[in-house]
Amino acid sequence: MERESAVRAGEDEGRLDAARLGAELGERATLVQFSSAFCAPCRATRRILGEVAAMVPGVAHVEIDAEDRLGLVRELGVLKTPTVLVLDAAGRVVRRAAGQPRRADVIAALGEAV
């Protein structure tokens, strides 16, 4: 995830679990996407992350409507949609990017998580 906004996540973000996300984590990694209803790049990001999750065993894609989950959005400092978090198996954020990612960048980011 090679965008200017891609940063290595700090320890203060803690872990995200199924209860906080509202969906089960992947066995090896989870791609968490924050989206909004009228966000065109969010649709493309949904497709890219879904395809990557389908081709990499043990990886889940979870999409969260930012407007419905404002508390979590604020807690994680999500400022725009789409924002993608890559979680390891324990739910720790290992990569973060805002904007539509490229498929190759998502696959490379998963390498850090698994």
Phi and psi in radians as a Rosetta constraint file:
Dihedral C 1 N 2 CA 2 C 2 CIRCULARHARMONIC -1.797 0.35
Dihedral N 2 CA 2 C 2 N 3 CIRCULARHARMONIC 1.010 0.35
Dihedral C 2 N 3 CA 3 C 3 CIRCULARHARMONIC -1.981 0.35
Dihedral N 3 CA 3 C 3 N 4 CIRCULARHARMONIC 2.795 0.35
Dihedral C 3 N 4 CA 4 C 4 CIRCULARHARMONIC -0.974 0.35
Dihedral N 4 CA 4 C 4 N 5 CIRCULARHARMONIC -0.597 0.35
Dihedral C 4 N 5 CA 5 C 5 CIRCULARHARMONIC -1.453 0.35
Dihedral N 5 CA 5 C 5 N 6 CIRCULARHARMONIC -0.046 0.35
Dihedral C 5 N 6 CA 6 C 6 CIRCULARHARMONIC -1.309 0.35
Dihedral N 6 CA 6 C 6 N 7 CIRCULARHARMONIC 2.151 0.35
Dihedral C 6 N 7 CA 7 C 7 CIRCULARHARMONIC -2.368 0.35
Dihedral N 7 CA 7 C 7 N 8 CIRCULARHARMONIC 2.670 0.35
Dihedral C 7 N 8 CA 8 C 8 CIRCULARHARMONIC -1.290 0.35
Dihedral N 8 CA 8 C 8 N 9 CIRCULARHARMONIC 2.263 0.35
Dihedral C 8 N 9 CA 9 C 9 CIRCULARHARMONIC -1.247 0.35
Dihedral N 9 CA 9 C 9 N 10 CIRCULARHARMONIC 2.554 0.35
Dihedral C 9 N 10 CA 10 C 10 CIRCULARHARMONIC -1.473 0.35
Dihedral N 10 CA 10 C 10 N 11 CIRCULARHARMONIC 2.835 0.35
Dihedral C 10 N 11 CA 11 C 11 CIRCULARHARMONIC -1.136 0.35
Dihedral N 11 CA 11 C 11 N 12 CIRCULARHARMONIC -0.421 0.35
Dihedral C 11 N 12 CA 12 C 12 CIRCULARHARMONIC -1.196 0.35
Dihedral N 12 CA 12 C 12 N 13 CIRCULARHARMONIC -0.256 0.35
Dihedral C 12 N 13 CA 13 C 13 CIRCULARHARMONIC -1.289 0.35
Dihedral N 13 CA 13 C 13 N 14 CIRCULARHARMONIC -0.277 0.35
Dihedral C 13 N 14 CA 14 C 14 CIRCULARHARMONIC 1.151 0.35
Dihedral N 14 CA 14 C 14 N 15 CIRCULARHARMONIC -2.785 0.35
Dihedral C 14 N 15 CA 15 C 15 CIRCULARHARMONIC -1.927 0.35
Dihedral N 15 CA 15 C 15 N 16 CIRCULARHARMONIC 2.612 0.35
Dihedral C 15 N 16 CA 16 C 16 CIRCULARHARMONIC -1.923 0.35
Dihedral N 16 CA 16 C 16 N 17 CIRCULARHARMONIC 2.289 0.35
Dihedral C 16 N 17 CA 17 C 17 CIRCULARHARMONIC -2.039 0.35
Dihedral N 17 CA 17 C 17 N 18 CIRCULARHARMONIC 3.097 0.35
Dihedral C 17 N 18 CA 18 C 18 CIRCULARHARMONIC -1.024 0.35
Dihedral N 18 CA 18 C 18 N 19 CIRCULARHARMONIC -0.657 0.35
Dihedral C 18 N 19 CA 19 C 19 CIRCULARHARMONIC -1.126 0.35
Dihedral N 19 CA 19 C 19 N 20 CIRCULARHARMONIC -0.754 0.35
Dihedral C 19 N 20 CA 20 C 20 CIRCULARHARMONIC -1.247 0.35
Dihedral N 20 CA 20 C 20 N 21 CIRCULARHARMONIC -0.605 0.35
Dihedral C 20 N 21 CA 21 C 21 CIRCULARHARMONIC -1.441 0.35
Dihedral N 21 CA 21 C 21 N 22 CIRCULARHARMONIC -0.471 0.35
Dihedral C 21 N 22 CA 22 C 22 CIRCULARHARMONIC 1.406 0.35
Dihedral N 22 CA 22 C 22 N 23 CIRCULARHARMONIC 0.320 0.35
Dihedral C 22 N 23 CA 23 C 23 CIRCULARHARMONIC -2.781 0.35
Dihedral N 23 CA 23 C 23 N 24 CIRCULARHARMONIC 2.753 0.35
Dihedral C 23 N 24 CA 24 C 24 CIRCULARHARMONIC -1.248 0.35
Dihedral N 24 CA 24 C 24 N 25 CIRCULARHARMONIC 2.514 0.35
Dihedral C 24 N 25 CA 25 C 25 CIRCULARHARMONIC -1.349 0.35
Dihedral N 25 CA 25 C 25 N 26 CIRCULARHARMONIC 2.719 0.35
Dihedral C 25 N 26 CA 26 C 26 CIRCULARHARMONIC -1.265 0.35
Dihedral N 26 CA 26 C 26 N 27 CIRCULARHARMONIC 2.698 0.35
Dihedral C 26 N 27 CA 27 C 27 CIRCULARHARMONIC -1.080 0.35
Dihedral N 27 CA 27 C 27 N 28 CIRCULARHARMONIC -0.653 0.35
Dihedral C 27 N 28 CA 28 C 28 CIRCULARHARMONIC -1.903 0.35
Dihedral N 28 CA 28 C 28 N 29 CIRCULARHARMONIC -0.592 0.35
Dihedral C 28 N 29 CA 29 C 29 CIRCULARHARMONIC -2.897 0.35
Dihedral N 29 CA 29 C 29 N 30 CIRCULARHARMONIC 2.831 0.35
Dihedral C 29 N 30 CA 30 C 30 CIRCULARHARMONIC -2.370 0.35
Dihedral N 30 CA 30 C 30 N 31 CIRCULARHARMONIC 2.344 0.35
Dihedral C 30 N 31 CA 31 C 31 CIRCULARHARMONIC -1.765 0.35
Dihedral N 31 CA 31 C 31 N 32 CIRCULARHARMONIC 1.968 0.35
Dihedral C 31 N 32 CA 32 C 32 CIRCULARHARMONIC -1.822 0.35
Dihedral N 32 CA 32 C 32 N 33 CIRCULARHARMONIC 2.158 0.35
Dihedral C 32 N 33 CA 33 C 33 CIRCULARHARMONIC -2.026 0.35
Dihedral N 33 CA 33 C 33 N 34 CIRCULARHARMONIC 2.173 0.35
Dihedral C 33 N 34 CA 34 C 34 CIRCULARHARMONIC -1.670 0.35
Dihedral N 34 CA 34 C 34 N 35 CIRCULARHARMONIC 2.156 0.35
Dihedral C 34 N 35 CA 35 C 35 CIRCULARHARMONIC -2.243 0.35
Dihedral N 35 CA 35 C 35 N 36 CIRCULARHARMONIC 2.944 0.35
Dihedral C 35 N 36 CA 36 C 36 CIRCULARHARMONIC -2.391 0.35
Dihedral N 36 CA 36 C 36 N 37 CIRCULARHARMONIC 2.799 0.35
Dihedral C 36 N 37 CA 37 C 37 CIRCULARHARMONIC -1.024 0.35
Dihedral N 37 CA 37 C 37 N 38 CIRCULARHARMONIC -0.724 0.35
Dihedral C 37 N 38 CA 38 C 38 CIRCULARHARMONIC -1.844 0.35
Dihedral N 38 CA 38 C 38 N 39 CIRCULARHARMONIC 0.536 0.35
Dihedral C 38 N 39 CA 39 C 39 CIRCULARHARMONIC -1.746 0.35
Dihedral N 39 CA 39 C 39 N 40 CIRCULARHARMONIC 1.846 0.35
Dihedral C 39 N 40 CA 40 C 40 CIRCULARHARMONIC -1.109 0.35
Dihedral N 40 CA 40 C 40 N 41 CIRCULARHARMONIC -0.761 0.35
Dihedral C 40 N 41 CA 41 C 41 CIRCULARHARMONIC -1.090 0.35
Dihedral N 41 CA 41 C 41 N 42 CIRCULARHARMONIC -0.396 0.35
Dihedral C 41 N 42 CA 42 C 42 CIRCULARHARMONIC -1.147 0.35
Dihedral N 42 CA 42 C 42 N 43 CIRCULARHARMONIC -0.657 0.35
Dihedral C 42 N 43 CA 43 C 43 CIRCULARHARMONIC -1.131 0.35
Dihedral N 43 CA 43 C 43 N 44 CIRCULARHARMONIC -0.774 0.35
Dihedral C 43 N 44 CA 44 C 44 CIRCULARHARMONIC -1.146 0.35
Dihedral N 44 CA 44 C 44 N 45 CIRCULARHARMONIC -0.687 0.35
Dihedral C 44 N 45 CA 45 C 45 CIRCULARHARMONIC -1.124 0.35
Dihedral N 45 CA 45 C 45 N 46 CIRCULARHARMONIC -0.709 0.35
Dihedral C 45 N 46 CA 46 C 46 CIRCULARHARMONIC -0.998 0.35
Dihedral N 46 CA 46 C 46 N 47 CIRCULARHARMONIC -0.775 0.35
Dihedral C 46 N 47 CA 47 C 47 CIRCULARHARMONIC -1.125 0.35
Dihedral N 47 CA 47 C 47 N 48 CIRCULARHARMONIC -0.836 0.35
Dihedral C 47 N 48 CA 48 C 48 CIRCULARHARMONIC -1.066 0.35
Dihedral N 48 CA 48 C 48 N 49 CIRCULARHARMONIC -0.864 0.35
Dihedral C 48 N 49 CA 49 C 49 CIRCULARHARMONIC -1.158 0.35
Dihedral N 49 CA 49 C 49 N 50 CIRCULARHARMONIC -0.661 0.35
Dihedral C 49 N 50 CA 50 C 50 CIRCULARHARMONIC -1.089 0.35
Dihedral N 50 CA 50 C 50 N 51 CIRCULARHARMONIC -0.731 0.35
Dihedral C 50 N 51 CA 51 C 51 CIRCULARHARMONIC -1.150 0.35
Dihedral N 51 CA 51 C 51 N 52 CIRCULARHARMONIC -0.756 0.35
Dihedral C 51 N 52 CA 52 C 52 CIRCULARHARMONIC -1.123 0.35
Dihedral N 52 CA 52 C 52 N 53 CIRCULARHARMONIC -0.776 0.35
Dihedral C 52 N 53 CA 53 C 53 CIRCULARHARMONIC -1.072 0.35
Dihedral N 53 CA 53 C 53 N 54 CIRCULARHARMONIC -0.632 0.35
Dihedral C 53 N 54 CA 54 C 54 CIRCULARHARMONIC -1.237 0.35
Dihedral N 54 CA 54 C 54 N 55 CIRCULARHARMONIC -0.496 0.35
Dihedral C 54 N 55 CA 55 C 55 CIRCULARHARMONIC -1.652 0.35
Dihedral N 55 CA 55 C 55 N 56 CIRCULARHARMONIC -0.223 0.35
Dihedral C 55 N 56 CA 56 C 56 CIRCULARHARMONIC -1.937 0.35
Dihedral N 56 CA 56 C 56 N 57 CIRCULARHARMONIC 1.957 0.35
Dihedral C 56 N 57 CA 57 C 57 CIRCULARHARMONIC -1.013 0.35
Dihedral N 57 CA 57 C 57 N 58 CIRCULARHARMONIC 2.402 0.35
Dihedral C 57 N 58 CA 58 C 58 CIRCULARHARMONIC 1.451 0.35
Dihedral N 58 CA 58 C 58 N 59 CIRCULARHARMONIC 0.128 0.35
Dihedral C 58 N 59 CA 59 C 59 CIRCULARHARMONIC -1.899 0.35
Dihedral N 59 CA 59 C 59 N 60 CIRCULARHARMONIC 2.307 0.35
Dihedral C 59 N 60 CA 60 C 60 CIRCULARHARMONIC -1.954 0.35
Dihedral N 60 CA 60 C 60 N 61 CIRCULARHARMONIC 2.649 0.35
Dihedral C 60 N 61 CA 61 C 61 CIRCULARHARMONIC -2.019 0.35
Dihedral N 61 CA 61 C 61 N 62 CIRCULARHARMONIC 2.169 0.35
Dihedral C 61 N 62 CA 62 C 62 CIRCULARHARMONIC -2.122 0.35
Dihedral N 62 CA 62 C 62 N 63 CIRCULARHARMONIC 2.139 0.35
Dihedral C 62 N 63 CA 63 C 63 CIRCULARHARMONIC -1.842 0.35
Dihedral N 63 CA 63 C 63 N 64 CIRCULARHARMONIC 2.309 0.35
Dihedral C 63 N 64 CA 64 C 64 CIRCULARHARMONIC -2.093 0.35
Dihedral N 64 CA 64 C 64 N 65 CIRCULARHARMONIC 2.252 0.35
Dihedral C 64 N 65 CA 65 C 65 CIRCULARHARMONIC -1.333 0.35
Dihedral N 65 CA 65 C 65 N 66 CIRCULARHARMONIC 1.975 0.35
Dihedral C 65 N 66 CA 66 C 66 CIRCULARHARMONIC -1.036 0.35
Dihedral N 66 CA 66 C 66 N 67 CIRCULARHARMONIC -0.622 0.35
Dihedral C 66 N 67 CA 67 C 67 CIRCULARHARMONIC -1.201 0.35
Dihedral N 67 CA 67 C 67 N 68 CIRCULARHARMONIC -0.540 0.35
Dihedral C 67 N 68 CA 68 C 68 CIRCULARHARMONIC -1.423 0.35
Dihedral N 68 CA 68 C 68 N 69 CIRCULARHARMONIC -0.339 0.35
Dihedral C 68 N 69 CA 69 C 69 CIRCULARHARMONIC -2.175 0.35
Dihedral N 69 CA 69 C 69 N 70 CIRCULARHARMONIC 0.875 0.35
Dihedral C 69 N 70 CA 70 C 70 CIRCULARHARMONIC -1.025 0.35
Dihedral N 70 CA 70 C 70 N 71 CIRCULARHARMONIC -0.597 0.35
Dihedral C 70 N 71 CA 71 C 71 CIRCULARHARMONIC -1.067 0.35
Dihedral N 71 CA 71 C 71 N 72 CIRCULARHARMONIC -0.816 0.35
Dihedral C 71 N 72 CA 72 C 72 CIRCULARHARMONIC -1.177 0.35
Dihedral N 72 CA 72 C 72 N 73 CIRCULARHARMONIC -0.678 0.35
Dihedral C 72 N 73 CA 73 C 73 CIRCULARHARMONIC -1.023 0.35
Dihedral N 73 CA 73 C 73 N 74 CIRCULARHARMONIC -0.826 0.35
Dihedral C 73 N 74 CA 74 C 74 CIRCULARHARMONIC -1.150 0.35
Dihedral N 74 CA 74 C 74 N 75 CIRCULARHARMONIC -0.766 0.35
Dihedral C 74 N 75 CA 75 C 75 CIRCULARHARMONIC -1.028 0.35
Dihedral N 75 CA 75 C 75 N 76 CIRCULARHARMONIC -0.682 0.35
Dihedral C 75 N 76 CA 76 C 76 CIRCULARHARMONIC -1.619 0.35
Dihedral N 76 CA 76 C 76 N 77 CIRCULARHARMONIC -0.042 0.35
Dihedral C 76 N 77 CA 77 C 77 CIRCULARHARMONIC 1.218 0.35
Dihedral N 77 CA 77 C 77 N 78 CIRCULARHARMONIC 0.593 0.35
Dihedral C 77 N 78 CA 78 C 78 CIRCULARHARMONIC -1.341 0.35
Dihedral N 78 CA 78 C 78 N 79 CIRCULARHARMONIC 2.096 0.35
Dihedral C 78 N 79 CA 79 C 79 CIRCULARHARMONIC -1.869 0.35
Dihedral N 79 CA 79 C 79 N 80 CIRCULARHARMONIC -0.340 0.35
Dihedral C 79 N 80 CA 80 C 80 CIRCULARHARMONIC -2.629 0.35
Dihedral N 80 CA 80 C 80 N 81 CIRCULARHARMONIC 2.835 0.35
Dihedral C 80 N 81 CA 81 C 81 CIRCULARHARMONIC -2.039 0.35
Dihedral N 81 CA 81 C 81 N 82 CIRCULARHARMONIC 2.530 0.35
Dihedral C 81 N 82 CA 82 C 82 CIRCULARHARMONIC -1.367 0.35
Dihedral N 82 CA 82 C 82 N 83 CIRCULARHARMONIC 2.548 0.35
Dihedral C 82 N 83 CA 83 C 83 CIRCULARHARMONIC -2.108 0.35
Dihedral N 83 CA 83 C 83 N 84 CIRCULARHARMONIC 2.339 0.35
Dihedral C 83 N 84 CA 84 C 84 CIRCULARHARMONIC -2.071 0.35
Dihedral N 84 CA 84 C 84 N 85 CIRCULARHARMONIC 2.278 0.35
Dihedral C 84 N 85 CA 85 C 85 CIRCULARHARMONIC -1.954 0.35
Dihedral N 85 CA 85 C 85 N 86 CIRCULARHARMONIC 2.380 0.35
Dihedral C 85 N 86 CA 86 C 86 CIRCULARHARMONIC -1.858 0.35
Dihedral N 86 CA 86 C 86 N 87 CIRCULARHARMONIC 2.073 0.35
Dihedral C 86 N 87 CA 87 C 87 CIRCULARHARMONIC -1.834 0.35
Dihedral N 87 CA 87 C 87 N 88 CIRCULARHARMONIC 2.526 0.35
Dihedral C 87 N 88 CA 88 C 88 CIRCULARHARMONIC -1.410 0.35
Dihedral N 88 CA 88 C 88 N 89 CIRCULARHARMONIC -3.071 0.35
Dihedral C 88 N 89 CA 89 C 89 CIRCULARHARMONIC -1.077 0.35
Dihedral N 89 CA 89 C 89 N 90 CIRCULARHARMONIC -0.480 0.35
Dihedral C 89 N 90 CA 90 C 90 CIRCULARHARMONIC -1.526 0.35
Dihedral N 90 CA 90 C 90 N 91 CIRCULARHARMONIC -0.033 0.35
Dihedral C 90 N 91 CA 91 C 91 CIRCULARHARMONIC 1.556 0.35
Dihedral N 91 CA 91 C 91 N 92 CIRCULARHARMONIC 0.187 0.35
Dihedral C 91 N 92 CA 92 C 92 CIRCULARHARMONIC -1.413 0.35
Dihedral N 92 CA 92 C 92 N 93 CIRCULARHARMONIC 2.416 0.35
Dihedral C 92 N 93 CA 93 C 93 CIRCULARHARMONIC -1.329 0.35
Dihedral N 93 CA 93 C 93 N 94 CIRCULARHARMONIC 2.059 0.35
Dihedral C 93 N 94 CA 94 C 94 CIRCULARHARMONIC -1.833 0.35
Dihedral N 94 CA 94 C 94 N 95 CIRCULARHARMONIC -0.405 0.35
Dihedral C 94 N 95 CA 95 C 95 CIRCULARHARMONIC -2.576 0.35
Dihedral N 95 CA 95 C 95 N 96 CIRCULARHARMONIC 2.702 0.35
Dihedral C 95 N 96 CA 96 C 96 CIRCULARHARMONIC -2.598 0.35
Dihedral N 96 CA 96 C 96 N 97 CIRCULARHARMONIC 2.411 0.35
Dihedral C 96 N 97 CA 97 C 97 CIRCULARHARMONIC -2.611 0.35
Dihedral N 97 CA 97 C 97 N 98 CIRCULARHARMONIC 2.534 0.35
Dihedral C 97 N 98 CA 98 C 98 CIRCULARHARMONIC -1.906 0.35
Dihedral N 98 CA 98 C 98 N 99 CIRCULARHARMONIC 2.495 0.35
Dihedral C 98 N 99 CA 99 C 99 CIRCULARHARMONIC 1.727 0.35
Dihedral N 99 CA 99 C 99 N 100 CIRCULARHARMONIC 2.972 0.35
Dihedral C 99 N 100 CA 100 C 100 CIRCULARHARMONIC -1.258 0.35
Dihedral N 100 CA 100 C 100 N 101 CIRCULARHARMONIC 2.121 0.35
Dihedral C 100 N 101 CA 101 C 101 CIRCULARHARMONIC -1.462 0.35
Dihedral N 101 CA 101 C 101 N 102 CIRCULARHARMONIC 2.775 0.35
Dihedral C 101 N 102 CA 102 C 102 CIRCULARHARMONIC -1.536 0.35
Dihedral N 102 CA 102 C 102 N 103 CIRCULARHARMONIC 2.567 0.35
Dihedral C 102 N 103 CA 103 C 103 CIRCULARHARMONIC -0.945 0.35
Dihedral N 103 CA 103 C 103 N 104 CIRCULARHARMONIC -0.791 0.35
Dihedral C 103 N 104 CA 104 C 104 CIRCULARHARMONIC -1.057 0.35
Dihedral N 104 CA 104 C 104 N 105 CIRCULARHARMONIC -0.660 0.35
Dihedral C 104 N 105 CA 105 C 105 CIRCULARHARMONIC -1.182 0.35
Dihedral N 105 CA 105 C 105 N 106 CIRCULARHARMONIC -0.652 0.35
Dihedral C 105 N 106 CA 106 C 106 CIRCULARHARMONIC -1.132 0.35
Dihedral N 106 CA 106 C 106 N 107 CIRCULARHARMONIC -0.789 0.35
Dihedral C 106 N 107 CA 107 C 107 CIRCULARHARMONIC -1.104 0.35
Dihedral N 107 CA 107 C 107 N 108 CIRCULARHARMONIC -0.710 0.35
Dihedral C 107 N 108 CA 108 C 108 CIRCULARHARMONIC -1.126 0.35
Dihedral N 108 CA 108 C 108 N 109 CIRCULARHARMONIC -0.713 0.35
Dihedral C 108 N 109 CA 109 C 109 CIRCULARHARMONIC -1.126 0.35
Dihedral N 109 CA 109 C 109 N 110 CIRCULARHARMONIC -0.607 0.35
Dihedral C 109 N 110 CA 110 C 110 CIRCULARHARMONIC -1.116 0.35
Dihedral N 110 CA 110 C 110 N 111 CIRCULARHARMONIC -0.513 0.35
Dihedral C 110 N 111 CA 111 C 111 CIRCULARHARMONIC -1.022 0.35
Dihedral N 111 CA 111 C 111 N 112 CIRCULARHARMONIC -0.531 0.35
Dihedral C 111 N 112 CA 112 C 112 CIRCULARHARMONIC -1.342 0.35
Dihedral N 112 CA 112 C 112 N 113 CIRCULARHARMONIC -0.453 0.35
Dihedral C 112 N 113 CA 113 C 113 CIRCULARHARMONIC -1.525 0.35
Dihedral N 113 CA 113 C 113 N 114 CIRCULARHARMONIC -0.517 0.35
